[in-house]
Each structure stands twice: as C-alpha cells, then as structure tokens.
Amino acid sequence: MLLLSLGGFITLLLFLYKQRYKTHQQELIAIEEINQRKLLQSQLDTQNQTLKQIAHELHDNIGQLLSVVVMRLNTIEDETAESVTEQSVQQTRNLVRTVIADVRMMSKTLDYDTVGRFGLLPSLTLELERIEQAGRIHTQLNTIGEPYSLEKQTEMVLLRMTQEALNNAIKHAQAKTLTVMTDYSADPFILTIVDDGRGFNVSEATSRTIDQSGSGLNNLQHRAGLLGGTCIIRSQPGAGSRIEIRMPRNQSI
C-alpha cells in the first residue's frame, strides 16, 4: 500500500509538473506575441510619422515648386513665337501637370491621417489610380459584399501590405495587369492582390535572408500573423502571382 501510494503520489507530481510546464510555455508564447505586437505598433508609429512628413513635403514643397515650373512655362509660351518651341513647352507643361497630380495622389496614400479619415477602399482606389496614370500597367479593384470598417490600425497595415505587394509586382513581375480584390461577404475579411506577370518560385523567394531581394514576402506573412490573420502566397514561373490576406473582422493590434 505504501509503494502504491508513493507511486500514485509521484504520478500526480509528474502530471502537475507537465501541466505547469505546459501552462508556462503557453504564457511565454503569449508574452512573445504581446511583445511582437508592441514592436509592430512601434514600427507602424515610426513608419507612419516618417511617411506623414514625406507626404507633407511632397504636397507642400515639391508640389509648389512644380506649380512654379508650370507658371514659368506659361510665361515662356507667351514670350515665344516659334511653333516648334511652343509645342515643346505645351508638352512639357502637360507632363509637369501629370507629375503634380501624381505627387498629390501619392501624398494622400502616404499620409496616415488621410487613410484613417477615408478608409481602406478609397485608399486602395487612390493607389491603383496612381499606378494606372503611369500608363504602363492596367489596374482594377473588385469588391464583394457590403463594405464595413475594420479597425483603423488594421486597415493601415492592410494598405501598407498591399502597397508592398504592388511595388514588388511592378519592380519584378513585369506584369501588364494588377488586380486587387476585397471580400467583405464573410468573416474573415479577404484581401487579394493578383498580377499576370512572370511569376516566381515561392519556396525559393521566402527562404531568402533579410538582406536579399524578395525577403519582403516574409514580412507580409509576419505582419498578417501578428494581426491574427494569414497571408498565403501562390505563384509559379510564367503563371503570375496571387497574394491572399485573411484578417479576422474584429482583430486589432
């Protein structure tokens, strides 16, 4: 009886130890997730502040300088009588005006306050219009379901992730069409970015180190995970790419 009691006591101790160890591990994981979210929040705050300053610089200083260039071109056009020169001035002025419109549109998508005020869909629309105006790539935005507001920081992260995915496609994919799809019809919310470019090997791209080109794909997956969501990347050489981000409706940082 003594041996049985001792054996039972040891078994109970082992069971309690395993339970406490399991609980301790879960607490460590929870603490790590909290720390990672705090780090993400800090990074977002720094990034948003930097981008806000850049947006104001683009709008207030560069935009004004370009406007002065247009005024100067108008003066030159009035002073010249040569048709060839006049035509060249008109073409240059139109080009500068296009740059002004692009700068203003870019400043809006960079500014956190603008994105927070108008929401995700209008910000995505501005971003795609900016790309479309360059004249090289066709863009489209498709929406399923009745749009609703996600948490402000979540929408900002989704916009930054979309911008990163679009920039990667523009730089590397040689795509002719970029499509962004938003699905509000169910929980989780789904944001998809599709291009018809040359594609790539996903395993090879996601295994690159942080100092190598293409490591941004890991950043997309990491950010989605910190928000309780997922980021699935599908691509094959010669078959384009598809990035699908799923985010719980009521999730926040």
N, C-alpha and C positions, 0 to 999 in steps of 0.2 A: 504494500500500500504506500509505503514511504517512497519507493522508487517510482511508482506510478504517479504519485503526487508531484515528485520532483520533475519527472518527465513532462507532466502537464504544465507545471509552472514555467519550465524552460521553453516549451512550445508557445505558451502565452506571451512570454517575453520576446521571443523571436517575431511573433505576429505583431505585437505592439511596436517593435523596432522597425519592422518593414512598413507599417502604416505611418509611423512618424517620419521615416526616411522618404516615403512617397509624398507625404504632405510637405516636407521640407523642400523636395525637388520642385513640386508644383509652385511653392512660394517663391523659389529662386527664379523660375520661369516667368512668373507673374511680375516680379520685380524687374527682371530684364526687359520685359515688354513695356513696362511703365517707363523705364529709363530710355528705351529706344523711341518711344512716343514723345517723351520730353525732348530728346535730341532732334527728332524730326520737327517738332514745333519750333525749336530754337533755330534750326536751319531754315525753316519756312519764314520765320520772322526776319532773319537776316537777309534772305533772298528777296522777300517782298519789299523790304526797306530799300535795298540796292536797286531793284527794278523800278521802284517808285521814283527814286532820284533820277534814274536814266530816262524814265518816261517824261518827267517834268523837263529834263534837259532837252530831250528831243522836241517836245511841244513848244517850250518857251524860247529856247535859244536857237536850235538848228532850224526849227520851223520859221522863226522870224527872219533868220539870215536868208533862207531860201525865198521868202517873200520879198526881201530887199533885192535879191537877184532878179526876180520877176519884174519888179519895178524898174530896175536898171535896163533890162531887156526891152521894156516898153519904151524907155527913153531912146535907146539905140535905134529901135524900129522907127520912131518918129523922126530921127535925125538922118536916117539913110534914105537914099532914093533908088538904090540898086535893088532890082527884084530878087536877084540871087541871094544877096545878103539878107534881105527882108524875109525871104522864105526860110533861110537858115535860122534867123532869130526866132521866127514863129515856132519852128520845130523844137528849138532849144527851150523856149518858154513853155511849150506844152509838156516837154519832158520834165522840166523842173516842177511844174504843177502836179504832175503824176507823182513825183518824189514827195512833194509836200503832203499830198493825200495819203500816201503810203506811210510816211512818218507819223502823221496824226493817228492813223489807224493802229499802227504799231504801239504808239504811246498808250492808247486805250487798253490794249490787251496786256501790256506790261504792268499797268497800274492796278494794284490790289484793290484800291477803293472803287475803281470803275467796275472791276469784275464783281466785287461784293455787292455793288449797287444794282447792276443789271442782271446778274445771274450767269449760269453756265451756258445755256443755249445761245443767248446773244453774243457772249464772248467767243464761243466756238464759231459763230457766224462771221464775226469780225476777222478772226484768224484765217478762216478759209477764204474770205473775200480778199484779204491782203495777199495771200498766195496766188489767187486767181488773177489779180491785177498785174502780176509779173508777166503773164501771158505765155508761160511755158507749160503750166500744169493745170488741168481741169479739176475742180473740186466740187463736192456735193455733200450736203448734210441731210440725213434722213432721220426722222423721229417716229417712234412707235409709242402709242399710249398717250395719256394725258400728262404733260409735264408737271412736275412738282419740285419744290425747292429741297435740295439736300443741305446738310449743314455747311455753313459758309466756308470753313477751312477745307472740308471735303471737296467742295466744288473747286476751290483754288488748286488743290492737289491734282484733281482730275484734269483741270485745264493745263497745268504745267506738264503733266504726263502726256497729254495729247500733243502739246507743242513739241515736246521732246521726240515723240514718235513721228510727227510730221516732219520735223527737221531732219531726222535720221533718213526718212524716205526721200526727202528732197536731195540730201547730200550723197546718199549711197545707192538708192534703189533705181535711179533713172526711170522713175515712174511717169506715166502720162496722165493718170487719174488718181486722185486721193479722195477717199470716201470716209466720212465719219458718221456713225450710226448711234443713236441714243434710244434705249428701250426702257420706257417707264411703265410698261404694262404689268410688271411683276416685281416682287422682291426676291433677289437683289436687283438693283439698277445695273444696267449693262451699257458700257460704252465701248464701241468697236471702231478701230482705225484700220482701213484696208487700202493697200496700194497694188497696182498692177505692174510693179517693177520687176527687177531681175531675180529677186528672192535671195535667200542665203541659207546656210546650214545652221539651224538653231543651236544644236549642241555645241558646235564649234564656237559660235558667237558668244554664248552665255558662259563659256569656260574661260574667256579671256580675263586677264588681270585688269585692275582698275586703271593702269596707265596705258592700256591698249584700246584702240578704236573698237567700238561695239560693246564696251562694258556698260553702257547706258541701259541696255536691256535688263541687266541685273538690277539696276537702280529702279526701273519700272516695277519689277516684281517685288522688290524690297518695300517700296512705298505702299503698294497695294496691300501687302501683308500687314504692315503696321496699322493700316486702317481697318483691319479685319476682313479685307477683300482678297481677291486673287487677280493675277494677270497672266493670261495664257497667250503664248506667242507661237504662232504657226507660220511656217514658211518652208519653201523648197526652192532650190536654184531653178530659175526660169519660170516660177509659178507665182510670183508676187508674195505678199506678206499680209498677215492678219493678226492684230493685237486686240485681245478681248479682255476688258477690265470689268470685273463684277464687284459691286460695292453694296453692302447692306444699307437699306434705306435710311435707317436712323443711326448709322455709325458716325462717330465723331472722334477727333484726336484727343 
